[in-house]
Amino acid sequence: MKTAATLFLLVVVATTVLAAASEHGGAGAALPSFFVYECPRPLNWDVVHDISSRFILSDCSGPARQQTTVKACYDNEHLRLFFINKDDNVESNYRNCNDPLFNQDVVEAFIGPARVDGKPITNYLEIELSPNSVLFASNITNPGLTCSTISGTYLPCSLFNYKATRFDSRKIWWGQIDLPWAVLHKFRTAEQQQHDGFHSIVGAPVGSTWRTNFFRIDRPAATQTREFSCFSCDESSPPCFHKPAYFAYLHVR
């Protein structure tokens, strides 16, 4: 039996913080906040607790029909993400790195270091994985904090470890994406390094805080209408995932 201390190190704690009205568009609006702990060795996703057990439609109108569960942990080389995706109608024809995966079934993660001044981030990593284990990766700049102001630079998919596994008879697929700290550190400024006390360009930045959100695009068999869902919904209609003011807080512990 695992000790309480071991379980504490593995658990991902979901809490809530209050975001300023100027950031989130409403007074007292709440954003998700969670802690990520070191991965168990050997890695066993069954004992890593869920960050999210229910995705919400991007316009915040209700839960997604096709649900997604996200888990996360880290080691000295990577921040590791694991997606469990219910899917009764897999649609995935892309085969090449940085194909426009967002036009079909996909899971996505956006992440960048939290700003010292508390404002929404304007530079972050966008990473996507299809059910057929195809990756999309881009360095996003978003000065206007919305979809109409984004620009991106493709990143080589070879920078990342990733894998998707389909279980069509069970109507589910899994996806794992390992984000190298060496890549994520490039998004941190000297001010951020000073603030969180981690100055190295390698290794896990224990004590640091990041802004992140997780997304899913899917076409359920029952409706045949594309469904846009996320961890932290952003009230967008039509859907727009590039709203950093709604990104959650990820704390590396």
Residue, then its C-alpha position, 0 to 999 in steps of 0.5 A: m500500500k502506498t504511503a500518504a506521502t507518496l499519494f500526496l506527491l502524485v495527486v493533482v489538486a484542483t483548486t480555484v483562484l479568482a481572476a481580476a475583472s480586467e483579465h477575465g472580462g467579469a468581476g470575480a470570475a473564477l479560473p481553474s488552478f491546479f498543482v502538478y507533481e513528479c511522475p511515478r517511476p515507472l510511469n503509471w497513469d492509473v495512479v496520476h490523478d485527473i486534472s479534469s474529469r469533465f470538459i465544457l463547451s467553449d461557450c460555457s453552455g454545458p458539458a461536452r457530449q464526447q468527454t475528455t479527461v486530462k492527467a499531468c505529471y513531470d520529470n526532470e526532462h518533460l512535462r507529461l500530458f495524458f488525454i483520455n478521449k471518449d469518441d464514437n466517431v473518429e475523424s482523422n485523415y491527416r498524416n504529416c507533422n503540422d498538418p491542420l489537425f484542428n479541422q478534424d478530431v484532435v486534442e490540444a494544449f496551450i501553455g506558457p509561463a505566467r507573467v509576473d504582473g498577472k496579465p494574460i500571456t501573449n506568447y505560448l506553445e500550441i500543441e495538438l495530437s490527432p487520434n492517428s498519432v500526428l502532431f502539430a506544434s507552433n510558437i504562438t504570439n497573440p498580442g490581442l488575446t483573441c483568434s484574430t491577432i494570432s501568428g505562429t511559427y511551426l516547430p519540428c515535431s521531432l522535438f516532442n515525444y508523443k503517441a496516440t492509441r485508438f480503441d475503436s471498439r470501446k469508442i475511446w482513444w488515448g493520447q500522450i504528449d511529452l513537452p520538453w522543459a528545454v522547449l518550454h524554458k525558451f518561453r520564460t523571460a529573465e523577469q519570470q526566472q527571477h520571480d520563480g527562483f529557477h534560473s536554469i534552462v534545463g530541468a523541471p522548474v519546481g515552484s514555477t507557475w504557468r498558464t494553460n488550457f486544454f481543448r478538444i475538437d470532435r464530431p459526435a456520431a449522434t449530432q454530426t456537428r463539430e463540438f468544441s470543448c475545453f478545460s476552462c471555457d472562454e465564452s466564445s461563440p463562434p469558438c475561439f481557443h486563443k483567449p489567454a485571459y481564460f487560461a488556467y494556472l498550472h503550478v509545478r510542485 
